[in-house]
Structure formats: structure tokens, C-alpha cells
Amino acid sequence: MDNIIIRKGGTEDAQDFSQLILLSAATFFPSIFASNTEEIMRKIFQQPGNLFSFEHSYFIEVNNKIAGMALGYNWEQKRREELYTGLLLVKYLKWSFITRIFYLFKARGIVGKISENEYYLSNIAVYPEFRALGLGTKLFSEIKRESDKTGANKIVLDVETNNKRAIKLYEKLGYIIKWKTPSIKIKKETFEFFRMLKVLEQDNKST
Ligand SMILES: CC(C)(COP(=O)(O)OP(=O)(O)OC[C@H]1O[C@@H](n2cnc3c(N)ncnc32)[C@H](O)[C@@H]1OP(=O)(O)O)[C@@H](O)C(=O)NCCC(=O)NCCS
């Protein structure tokens, strides 16, 4: 029988984090961060106090092998850490920041918006060989537990409108589409997202 555990991330998970976060936004992140997305993500993950930090990550392991990851934070953490996250991105993008700043601001204007009392599921991914085994669903349960702890009353996320498989899963888990973002064009690619949300019932918060 498989031994499945979910645990908080640590700096030693940087390699898996950088691969999994890339899987979660396979075209969008490289469009924003350029070709060295993995390297930037590996570095920023190891720093505390930012929105891509190991502090906000959860990993699911099957028989001691990492199979997937979720990254999430609440409205207060976002407010506290957004500026430092930007500064770290400037540091790691180095000179290419100048060519990327326009896209970063564009992206910031349409995804990742969080209102008071909301918890944001920023990224989720399972390695292809581990998909359709219920692991994504388990990661969602963990995110829900974590959001309960932070006092949030809603979980929100942004999903690309063409990611049918993920949308189907989120709907099954009780998320509803709230709005469609304006499209964002980055070089040749155009992106648009659904904002999805799930209201956490006060008397049903631990399920
Ligand atoms: C979305 C993702 C995290 C789900 O993880 P998972 O471990 O496969 O999810 P689960 O096994 O818990 O859920 C499976 C559900 O996903 C859908 N699904 C799973 N495999 C599928 C397949 N081969 N084809 C279509 N839908 C599939 C179904 O809705 C399924 O529900 P069901 O079991 O009732 O049929 C995973 O597919 C993934 O990493 N995708 C790439 C990254 C990504 O898109 N991230 C989300 C960005 S917002």
C-alpha cells in the first residue's frame, strides 16, 4: 500500500518546487520571467518572507518521493510580503528586470488579487506520472485546512480559461467561477483567467 503524506515545504525542496511551479504555469511564468524561470524560482523559494517562499508551500509525497506541491497565502501575508517579493525578483532577474517589468505589472493587474479574509491558492501541480490518483484533491484539503487556520472565509484562485482539466477538478471540489479576467498579451501569447472561489462554511470548515 502506498504511503502518502503531506508536509510543509523546506529550503531543501527548492529543486522540486521550481519544477512543479513551472508545471503549474507552463507558458505564463516563462512568458513573464523569461527563460530562467526555474533558476529564479529555486532562489526565491529559499528566502523567507516572500510570496514564493518555502514558508507558503505544501508537498505531497508518495512512498517518500515528492509527487506534487501547492503554494498559498492569505490576504495579510500578501499585503506584508508583496513589496519584498518584488525586490527579490528585481535582484534575481538582474538586468532582464528592465525588459520584464512591463509584463510583471500587467500580470499583477489581473491575477493574484486578494480581498480581506481571502486565502489565495497561488499554484498547484502534480507530476504527470502521479496525476488522476487523488493527490491534487488531497492537496486541496490541506490548503483548506491551512486557510481555516488563517481565519479566511474564502479560498480564491486564478486558472487559465483553457485549463479544462483543472477547472473540472475545482468545480467538483465546490469552486465556482466568479469572473473572467481581461486578456493579457505577452509577446505572441495571450492569457486569460477565470477567478474561482469557494466560500468556507463556518460550521463545515474542517472538511
Ligand atoms: C490540476 C492537477 C493539480 C490535478 O491533480 P491530480 O492529482 O491529477 O488531481 P486528482 O487526481 O485529485 O483529481 C482528478 C480530477 O482531475 C480531473 N482529471 C484527472 N485526470 C484527468 C485526465 N486524464 N483527463 C481529464 N481530467 C482528468 C478529473 O476531474 C478528476 O476527477 P475524477 O477523479 O472525479 O475523475 C494536475 O492535473 C496538474 O498538475 N496539472 C498541471 C498543472 C496545472 O494545471 N495546475 C493548475 C493551475 S491553476
PDBQT file of the ligand as one rigid body, heavy atoms in Angstrom, charges set to zero:
ROOT
HETATM    1  C1  LIG A 301      -4.686  20.018 -11.763  1.00  0.00    +0.000 C 
HETATM    2  C2  LIG A 301      -3.845  18.939 -11.086  1.00  0.00    +0.000 C 
HETATM    3  C3  LIG A 301      -3.057  19.576  -9.955  1.00  0.00    +0.000 C 
HETATM    4  C4  LIG A 301      -4.783  17.887 -10.502  1.00  0.00    +0.000 C 
HETATM    5  O1  LIG A 301      -4.017  16.944  -9.808  1.00  0.00    +0.000 OA
HETATM    6  P1  LIG A 301      -4.444  15.389  -9.785  1.00  0.00    +0.000 P 
HETATM    7  O2  LIG A 301      -3.615  14.736  -8.738  1.00  0.00    +0.000 OA
HETATM    8  O3  LIG A 301      -4.421  14.812 -11.137  1.00  0.00    +0.000 OA
HETATM    9  O4  LIG A 301      -5.941  15.544  -9.291  1.00  0.00    +0.000 OA
HETATM   10  P2  LIG A 301      -6.909  14.421  -8.670  1.00  0.00    +0.000 P 
HETATM   11  O5  LIG A 301      -6.410  13.071  -9.057  1.00  0.00    +0.000 OA
HETATM   12  O6  LIG A 301      -7.158  14.711  -7.261  1.00  0.00    +0.000 OA
HETATM   13  O7  LIG A 301      -8.255  14.800  -9.417  1.00  0.00    +0.000 OA
HETATM   14  C5  LIG A 301      -8.536  14.253 -10.603  1.00  0.00    +0.000 C 
HETATM   15  C6  LIG A 301      -9.630  15.028 -11.255  1.00  0.00    +0.000 C 
HETATM   16  O8  LIG A 301      -8.998  15.817 -12.262  1.00  0.00    +0.000 OA
HETATM   17  C7  LIG A 301      -9.592  15.516 -13.498  1.00  0.00    +0.000 C 
HETATM   18  N1  LIG A 301      -8.714  14.579 -14.199  1.00  0.00    +0.000 N 
HETATM   19  C8  LIG A 301      -7.788  13.769 -13.725  1.00  0.00    +0.000 A 
HETATM   20  N2  LIG A 301      -7.176  13.101 -14.708  1.00  0.00    +0.000 NA
HETATM   21  C9  LIG A 301      -7.708  13.522 -15.829  1.00  0.00    +0.000 A 
HETATM   22  C10 LIG A 301      -7.490  13.200 -17.178  1.00  0.00    +0.000 A 
HETATM   23  N3  LIG A 301      -6.554  12.316 -17.532  1.00  0.00    +0.000 N 
HETATM   24  N4  LIG A 301      -8.240  13.826 -18.089  1.00  0.00    +0.000 NA
HETATM   25  C11 LIG A 301      -9.167  14.728 -17.721  1.00  0.00    +0.000 A 
HETATM   26  N5  LIG A 301      -9.415  15.059 -16.444  1.00  0.00    +0.000 NA
HETATM   27  C12 LIG A 301      -8.698  14.457 -15.510  1.00  0.00    +0.000 A 
HETATM   28  C13 LIG A 301     -10.908  14.919 -13.176  1.00  0.00    +0.000 C 
HETATM   29  O9  LIG A 301     -11.823  15.946 -12.821  1.00  0.00    +0.000 OA
HETATM   30  C14 LIG A 301     -10.599  14.133 -11.951  1.00  0.00    +0.000 C 
HETATM   31  O10 LIG A 301     -11.726  13.916 -11.180  1.00  0.00    +0.000 OA
HETATM   32  P3  LIG A 301     -12.317  12.407 -11.089  1.00  0.00    +0.000 P 
HETATM   33  O11 LIG A 301     -11.300  11.653 -10.285  1.00  0.00    +0.000 OA
HETATM   34  O12 LIG A 301     -13.619  12.553 -10.401  1.00  0.00    +0.000 OA
HETATM   35  O13 LIG A 301     -12.424  11.915 -12.498  1.00  0.00    +0.000 OA
HETATM   36  C15 LIG A 301      -2.913  18.216 -12.087  1.00  0.00    +0.000 C 
HETATM   37  O14 LIG A 301      -3.673  17.786 -13.187  1.00  0.00    +0.000 OA
HETATM   38  C16 LIG A 301      -1.777  19.098 -12.607  1.00  0.00    +0.000 C 
HETATM   39  O15 LIG A 301      -0.717  19.180 -12.009  1.00  0.00    +0.000 OA
HETATM   40  N6  LIG A 301      -1.985  19.746 -13.756  1.00  0.00    +0.000 N 
HETATM   41  C17 LIG A 301      -0.952  20.586 -14.382  1.00  0.00    +0.000 C 
HETATM   42  C18 LIG A 301      -0.733  21.850 -13.612  1.00  0.00    +0.000 C 
HETATM   43  C19 LIG A 301      -1.981  22.669 -13.509  1.00  0.00    +0.000 C 
HETATM   44  O16 LIG A 301      -2.752  22.782 -14.448  1.00  0.00    +0.000 OA
HETATM   45  N7  LIG A 301      -2.161  23.275 -12.329  1.00  0.00    +0.000 N 
HETATM   46  C20 LIG A 301      -3.297  24.118 -12.055  1.00  0.00    +0.000 C 
HETATM   47  C21 LIG A 301      -3.010  25.523 -12.410  1.00  0.00    +0.000 C 
HETATM   48  S1  LIG A 301      -4.316  26.584 -11.861  1.00  0.00    +0.000 SA
ENDROOT
TORSDOF 0
